[in-house]
Amino acid sequence: MGFLALGFFADAVGPTPGGSRIVLAVVPAICLVLLVVCGRWARRVEHRLRIRSQEVAQAYEARYTGSGPRPYVIGRGGRHYGPVAMGGLLAACCVFVITGIVGAVSEHAQAVRSAYVQRHGIAVAATVGYVVNDSYCSRTGCYHSAKILVVLDRPVRGVGMTTVHYPRTSALRFEDRVTVLVDPRQPGYAEFPGVRFKSSSAWILFALIAVLFTVVGV
C-alpha cells in the first residue's frame, strides 16, 4: 500500500500523467487508508494469537470486556495487543518518512540549482557531442529526460565541455549547434535557456509524502 501510494503520487505530479490528476491524487489517499486498516487488522490477529498465553494480551481484553482479572495495562494503545504488527507498521512508516525527507532535500537542491542556472547561467554557443536519452514508464504514463554532452565554443572557468540536462527526449544529433546556459559555480552542469530541468513540484511531493506517513505513523 505504501509503495502504491508513492507511485501514484509520482504519477500525479509527473509532466505527462496517463490519467486524471485528480484521480491520481485521490488513489494514494485510499492506499494510505488501506495501510492503516491492514495494520489494525494485523494487530487484531496478533492479539487473538497471544491472548491464550500472555497476561498483557489478557489484560487488554479484560480492560474492555470487564471479565476476569485486570492486571497491568500499559498506555492507551487501544483494544488489541499486537506489538509486532504495530512495530512493523511503524517501521514501514519510518522508512517512507525518511525516504520523503531525503527525496525532498535532494529534489529541492536540484530545483534551486535549476532556477539559479536559468537566472544566472552563462549563455554559450556549443556543439553537440552525443545524446543519452533516458525513459521511465509506468501504467499511467512515461517520463523522459536526456543528458547531452556539448563542446563549448569558449571555455567557462577553464571547462571546455559540459553536460546539458533536459527534462524530455532530445532529438539533437552529433555536431548540431545549440545555445546553453552553463552553471557559473559548476561549469560541468548546464541547461537550455527557458527549459528548467527540475521544478519545485517534485520536492513538494516528497515533503508531502513525509508528512502523510508521519501522520499515519503517529
C-alpha positions in Angstrom: 0.0 0.0 0.0 2.9 2.4 0.8 4.6 1.8 -2.5 1.4 2.2 -4.4 0.8 5.5 -2.7 4.3 6.6 -3.7 3.8 5.5 -7.3 0.5 7.3 -7.7 1.8 10.4 -6.1 4.8 10.4 -8.5 2.4 10.0 -11.5 0.1 12.7 -10.3 2.9 15.4 -10.4 4.7 14.0 -13.5 4.9 16.0 -16.7 2.8 13.7 -18.7 0.3 11.8 -16.5 -1.6 9.0 -18.1 -4.9 9.8 -16.4 -6.7 12.5 -14.5 -4.5 14.3 -11.9 -7.4 14.4 -9.5 -7.8 10.6 -9.7 -4.1 10.1 -9.4 -4.1 12.3 -6.3 -7.1 10.5 -4.6 -5.8 7.0 -5.1 -2.8 7.5 -2.8 -5.1 8.7 0.0 -7.1 5.5 -0.4 -3.9 3.4 -0.3 -2.9 5.1 3.0 -6.3 4.4 4.5 -5.9 0.7 3.5 -2.4 0.7 5.0 -3.9 1.8 8.3 -6.8 -0.7 8.1 -4.4 -3.6 7.3 -2.2 -2.5 10.2 -5.1 -2.6 12.6 -6.3 -5.9 11.2 -2.8 -7.4 11.7 -2.7 -6.2 15.3 -6.1 -7.8 15.9 -4.9 -11.1 14.6 -1.7 -11.0 16.7 -3.8 -10.1 19.7 -6.0 -13.2 19.2 -2.9 -15.4 18.9 -1.4 -14.0 22.1 -4.5 -13.9 24.3 -4.4 -17.5 25.4 -0.9 -17.4 26.8 0.2 -13.8 27.6 -1.0 -11.8 30.5 -0.6 -8.5 28.8 -3.0 -9.5 26.0 -5.4 -10.8 28.6 -5.2 -7.5 30.4 -6.2 -5.7 27.2 -9.2 -8.0 26.8 -10.3 -7.6 30.4 -9.9 -3.8 30.2 -12.6 -3.5 27.6 -14.9 -6.5 28.5 -14.8 -6.2 32.3 -14.3 -10.0 32.6 -11.6 -11.8 34.6 -8.7 -10.4 36.5 -7.3 -7.0 35.5 -3.5 -7.0 35.6 -1.4 -4.1 34.5 -2.1 -2.4 31.2 0.5 -0.1 29.7 -0.6 3.1 28.0 -3.7 3.8 25.9 -2.7 1.8 22.9 -6.2 0.5 22.0 -8.1 -2.7 22.5 -5.7 -5.1 20.9 -2.2 -6.1 22.0 -0.1 -6.6 18.8 3.4 -5.2 19.4 4.9 -7.0 16.4 2.2 -5.8 14.0 2.3 -2.2 15.3 6.1 -2.2 15.3 6.2 -3.4 11.7 3.7 -0.7 10.6 5.7 2.0 12.4 8.9 0.7 10.9 7.4 0.9 7.4 6.1 4.4 8.1 9.6 5.5 9.3 11.2 4.1 6.1 8.8 6.2 3.9 9.2 9.3 6.1 13.0 9.0 5.8 12.6 8.4 2.0 10.4 11.5 1.8 12.8 13.7 3.7 15.8 12.6 1.8 14.0 12.9 -1.5 12.7 16.4 -0.6 16.1 17.6 0.3 17.7 16.2 -2.8 14.9 17.5 -5.2 14.9 20.9 -3.5 18.6 21.3 -4.0 18.2 20.3 -7.7 15.3 22.7 -8.2 17.2 25.6 -6.6 20.2 24.9 -8.9 18.0 24.7 -11.9 16.3 28.0 -11.0 19.8 29.6 -10.4 21.1 28.4 -13.8 18.1 29.8 -15.6 18.6 33.2 -13.9 22.4 33.5 -13.7 23.7 30.9 -16.2 26.3 31.9 -18.7 25.0 31.7 -22.3 27.4 30.0 -24.6 27.2 28.6 -28.1 28.1 24.9 -28.3 28.4 21.9 -30.5 26.6 18.6 -29.6 28.9 15.7 -28.9 26.5 12.9 -28.1 23.0 12.5 -26.5 21.8 9.9 -24.0 18.0 9.7 -23.7 16.5 8.0 -20.6 12.9 7.0 -20.1 10.8 5.5 -17.3 7.3 4.1 -17.9 4.6 3.1 -15.5 1.0 2.0 -16.1 -0.1 5.6 -16.0 2.5 7.3 -18.3 6.1 7.6 -19.4 8.7 10.2 -18.3 11.7 11.1 -20.4 14.9 13.0 -19.8 18.2 13.5 -21.7 21.8 14.2 -20.9 23.6 16.0 -23.8 27.4 16.4 -23.9 28.4 19.5 -25.7 31.7 21.2 -26.6 31.6 24.9 -25.7 32.8 27.5 -28.2 34.6 29.3 -25.3 35.5 27.7 -22.0 33.8 28.7 -18.8 36.2 28.8 -15.9 38.6 26.6 -17.8 35.9 24.0 -18.7 35.5 23.3 -22.4 32.8 20.6 -22.2 29.6 20.4 -20.2 26.5 18.2 -19.8 23.2 19.7 -20.6 20.3 18.3 -18.6 17.0 18.2 -20.4 13.6 17.1 -19.0 12.3 15.5 -22.2 13.5 13.3 -25.0 16.1 15.1 -27.2 16.2 14.9 -31.0 19.6 16.6 -31.2 22.3 14.8 -33.1 26.1 14.9 -33.4 27.5 18.3 -34.4 24.2 20.2 -34.0 24.6 23.7 -32.9 22.9 24.9 -29.7 23.0 27.6 -27.1 23.3 26.5 -23.5 23.3 28.1 -20.0 26.3 27.0 -18.0 26.2 27.0 -14.3 28.9 29.5 -13.3 29.5 27.7 -10.0 29.6 24.2 -11.5 30.5 24.5 -15.2 30.0 20.8 -15.7 26.2 21.4 -15.4 24.1 23.2 -18.0 20.5 23.6 -19.2 18.8 25.1 -22.3 17.5 28.6 -21.9 13.9 28.7 -20.7 13.8 24.9 -20.0 14.2 24.1 -16.3 15.3 20.5 -15.6 13.8 20.4 -12.2 10.7 22.3 -10.9 9.5 22.8 -7.3 6.7 20.2 -7.6 9.0 17.2 -7.1 10.4 18.3 -3.7 7.0 19.4 -2.5 5.7 15.9 -3.4 8.4 14.3 -1.3 7.7 16.6 1.6 4.0 15.8 1.4 4.9 12.1 1.5 6.9 12.6 4.6 4.1 14.5 6.3 1.4 11.9 5.4 3.4 8.9 6.6 4.3 10.8 9.7 0.6 11.2 10.4 0.0 7.5 9.7 2.8 6.6 12.0 1.5 8.7 14.8 
